[in-house]
């Protein structure tokens, strides 16, 4: 059987066009309207705002890997959500989804509601025993706190550990969360003292193991 090379060469391009068309219809036909719905697939140019958010996310991030007898106890990635990150992410979400003024007010109230007076940390947590990946449960076997240099600790607030779907942030983070859960942590900022290098330390401790994540608290210094 003889195949026409010209026809065969057209098929991949046609398939790609069909895929892109389907994604556009999905993005603009379901109520989630995005200025660049393909940006998450790496299609289209990043805006300066997106670049700044990615830079800050990387700057304020840290991770920990804890093992016992050559087996994983837990792995965790965390990022300190500075005021600048939260504001830029909120603005980007509002613009990309073409929100109305009313939608914007509702979104920002929910998204930025725990901003002032708190240190907010986004945590991706994995442990092989899924039943104990329950940081937000009242009876969780894990304890989370920030450790000051003078030895004092700052525990999360009563509403401060909860599982979340942090879409506005996750598009800017290269985290593999295939087997992880996402948590938002809130700590009272007046009680937290960064160390001499401008870092804060998140401690995750339980019967299974103990780990610490150091994160930059101060923003990056811009070159003149």
C-alpha positions in Angstrom: 0.0 0.0 0.0 1.4 3.4 -1.0 0.9 6.4 1.3 0.9 10.0 0.1 3.7 11.8 2.0 2.0 15.1 1.5 -1.2 14.0 3.2 0.7 12.3 6.0 2.7 15.4 6.8 -0.4 17.5 7.1 -2.0 15.3 9.8 0.1 16.4 12.8 -0.6 20.1 12.0 -4.3 19.4 11.6 -4.3 17.4 14.9 -2.6 20.3 16.7 -5.0 22.8 15.3 -7.9 20.7 16.5 -6.4 20.4 20.0 -5.9 24.2 20.2 -9.4 24.9 19.0 -10.8 22.5 21.6 -8.8 24.1 24.4 -10.0 27.6 23.3 -13.6 26.5 23.2 -13.2 24.9 26.6 -11.7 28.0 28.1 -14.1 30.5 26.6 -17.2 28.3 26.8 -17.3 27.3 30.4 -17.5 30.6 32.2 -13.8 30.7 33.0 -12.6 33.3 30.5 -8.9 33.8 30.2 -7.0 36.4 28.2 -4.4 33.7 27.4 -6.0 30.3 28.1 -3.0 28.4 26.7 -0.4 30.1 28.9 -0.4 27.1 31.2 0.7 24.9 28.3 3.6 27.2 27.5 1.9 28.8 24.5 2.0 32.6 24.3 4.4 35.1 25.9 4.6 35.7 29.6 3.7 39.1 30.9 6.1 41.1 33.2 3.6 40.5 36.0 3.8 36.7 35.5 7.6 36.9 35.4 7.7 38.8 38.6 5.4 36.4 40.4 7.5 33.4 39.3 10.6 35.2 40.5 9.1 35.9 43.9 7.7 32.4 44.3 11.1 30.9 43.6 12.8 33.4 46.0 10.5 32.7 48.9 10.3 28.9 48.5 12.0 26.1 50.5 11.7 22.3 50.8 12.4 19.4 53.1 12.9 15.7 52.6 12.8 13.4 55.6 13.9 9.7 55.4 14.1 6.9 57.9 15.8 3.5 57.2 16.1 4.6 53.5 12.4 5.1 53.2 10.6 8.4 52.7 8.8 9.7 55.8 7.6 12.9 54.1 8.6 15.5 51.5 7.3 19.0 51.7 7.6 22.2 49.7 6.6 25.6 51.0 6.4 29.1 49.8 6.0 32.2 51.9 3.2 34.2 50.3 4.4 37.8 50.7 2.0 40.7 50.4 3.5 41.4 46.9 2.9 37.8 45.8 -0.7 37.8 47.0 -1.5 41.2 45.4 0.2 40.3 42.0 -1.5 36.9 41.9 -4.9 38.4 42.7 -4.5 41.1 40.0 -3.3 38.5 37.5 -6.3 36.3 38.2 -8.8 39.1 37.9 -7.4 40.3 34.6 -6.9 36.8 33.1 -10.5 35.8 33.9 -12.0 39.1 32.8 -13.9 39.5 36.0 -16.6 42.1 36.4 -16.1 44.7 39.3 -18.6 42.7 41.4 -16.8 39.4 40.7 -13.5 41.1 41.5 -14.7 42.4 44.9 -16.0 38.9 45.8 -12.8 37.2 44.6 -10.4 39.6 46.4 -12.4 39.4 49.6 -12.0 35.6 49.7 -8.5 35.5 48.2 -6.9 38.2 50.3 -9.1 37.8 53.4 -6.3 36.4 55.6 -3.6 38.8 54.3 -3.1 41.5 56.8 -1.7 40.6 60.2 -0.7 37.1 59.2 2.2 35.2 57.7 0.7 33.0 55.0 2.5 29.9 53.8 1.4 27.5 51.0 2.5 24.0 51.8 2.6 20.9 49.5 2.9 17.8 51.7 3.5 14.2 50.7 3.8 11.1 52.9 3.5 7.5 51.7 0.8 6.8 54.3 -2.1 8.7 52.8 -4.2 8.3 55.9 -1.8 10.5 57.9 -1.7 13.2 55.3 -4.2 15.1 57.4 -2.4 18.3 58.5 -5.7 20.2 58.7 -7.5 17.7 60.9 -8.1 18.5 64.6 -6.6 15.2 65.6 -3.7 15.2 63.2 -0.5 13.5 64.4 1.6 16.4 62.9 2.5 19.6 64.5 3.3 22.7 62.5 4.9 25.9 63.8 7.4 28.6 63.0 10.6 28.6 65.0 12.2 31.9 66.2 15.9 32.3 66.7 15.4 32.7 70.4 13.9 29.3 70.7 10.2 30.4 70.9 7.7 28.9 68.6 4.7 30.4 66.9 1.8 28.0 66.2 -0.7 28.4 63.5 -4.0 30.1 64.4 -7.1 28.2 65.1 -8.2 28.5 61.5 -4.6 28.3 60.3 -4.1 24.9 58.6 -6.5 23.9 55.9 -6.4 21.9 52.7 -6.9 24.2 49.7 -7.1 24.4 45.9 -4.6 27.2 45.3 -5.0 27.5 41.5 -4.0 31.2 41.4 -0.6 30.3 42.9 0.0 26.9 41.5 0.3 28.0 37.9 3.4 29.8 38.9 5.0 27.0 40.9 6.8 24.0 39.3 5.8 21.5 42.0 5.1 17.9 41.3 2.0 17.4 43.4 0.9 14.1 41.9 0.8 12.4 45.3 0.7 15.5 47.6 -1.9 17.6 49.3 -1.9 21.4 49.4 -2.4 23.3 52.7 -2.6 27.0 53.5 -1.0 28.0 56.8 -1.7 31.2 58.7 0.5 32.4 61.5 0.1 35.7 63.5 2.9 37.9 62.1 3.6 40.0 65.3 4.9 36.9 67.0 7.3 35.9 64.3 10.9 37.1 64.2 13.0 36.4 61.1 16.7 35.5 61.7 19.7 37.6 60.9 19.6 36.5 57.3 16.0 37.4 56.9 14.6 33.9 56.9 11.8 32.1 58.7 11.7 28.4 59.5 8.7 26.2 59.3 8.8 23.0 61.4 6.8 19.9 60.6 7.0 17.4 63.4 5.3 14.1 64.2 5.8 10.6 65.5 7.0 9.6 62.0 9.7 12.2 61.6 10.8 15.8 61.9 11.7 18.3 59.2 12.4 22.0 58.8 11.9 24.3 55.9 13.8 27.6 55.7 12.3 30.4 53.5 13.4 33.9 52.7 11.1 36.4 54.4 12.6 39.6 53.0 12.0 40.5 49.3 14.8 40.1 46.8 17.1 43.2 46.5 16.7 44.8 43.1 20.0 45.6 41.3 20.5 49.3 40.6 
